[in-house]
Amino acid sequence: MPYLPEKVYADMRRLSMFRDQLTEDRIRNINRLHRELKIYFPEYMDAFGKIDGAFTLEVLKVSAIPSDITALGAEGIKNIWHNEKLRGRGYSRANEIVSYAEKSVGLTDGTDAGRETVKWYAEQILKLDEQLAVIESTLHEKCREIPYAENILEIRGVGENILAGILAEMGDISRFDDVKEIQKLSGMGLVACSSGKHKGQTKISHRGRKRLRYWLFQAAKSAVSHADEFKQLHEYYTTRTNNPLKKMQSLVVIACKILRVSYTILKTGTTYDPQKLLKDIKRPTASQAPMAA
């Protein structure tokens, strides 16, 4: 019988699934917004830069096509940002946006339809951002109800969104007797690719909860980017003399390591110790060190 999460884990699983649905809707709307802007404002990427950021969307919600942006002017754009209480370096782009709009070679026929379409997609993405913020805030609160979960956040790069995704997919830790059971559940268990006498490479099985595997992999990538100990570990795995790993293989190993660390923390309540990770790195001994010329 498949596992059905209970209590806080049931809430987290449902919230996580809903977050995934909203994220997919957001991506879909962004892609459609790209399509419309390529028709009516082909210079939009140069003008705005990040198309799904608040600075861009708030402008498109009001002035969706180049002629509208030109009429609005740089000060009008800045007023929109000011009224929405946006802060940052985006204000410096206002003149540049207007300049690109003035020189645009976009389609000028059917602009009434284009205007409404672009505005609608911009509004939808902003609404989805608000809904995602509420869902993620609730997920973070649920995370804090799980004993010792906050200790995992001591791993630099493993933020609340990633942790919530892992815990929502994994469920109650008490149902596992060994971390290898969770590794198997995530589809990160190792299997040999062989046929008859042929022995291929060992790979992960990919059988199990795809979303758990996704969040563990996100944790690995983020930890390697932000935590010094994981950077060192990743470099060691990919450059060691004996059996160096490819970058993707190294990230899988690190994902499994993060899983083991998280399992230990949740089971025992211990705190995270980055120095323990570095014990895997085998330093050359004096006898192995290259002799000076």
VENQUIZI-V906864 format. One record per run of one state. SS is the DSSP state (H for helix, E for strand, C for the rest). FROM is the first residue (numbers start at 1). TO is the last residue. If there is no record, write none. Layout:
BEGIN
ss=(SS | SS)
from=(FROM | FROM)
to=(TO | TO)
END
This chain:
BEGIN
ss=(C | H | C | H | C | H | C | H | C | H | C | H | C | H | C | H | C | H | C | H | C | E | C | E | C | H | C | H | C | H | C | H | C)
from=(1 | 7 | 41 | 44 | 49 | 54 | 63 | 66 | 84 | 89 | 103 | 111 | 145 | 149 | 153 | 160 | 171 | 173 | 176 | 179 | 186 | 190 | 196 | 198 | 205 | 210 | 227 | 228 | 240 | 247 | 269 | 274 | 281)
to=(6 | 40 | 43 | 48 | 53 | 62 | 65 | 83 | 88 | 102 | 110 | 144 | 148 | 152 | 159 | 170 | 172 | 175 | 178 | 185 | 189 | 195 | 197 | 204 | 209 | 226 | 227 | 239 | 246 | 268 | 273 | 280 | 293)
END
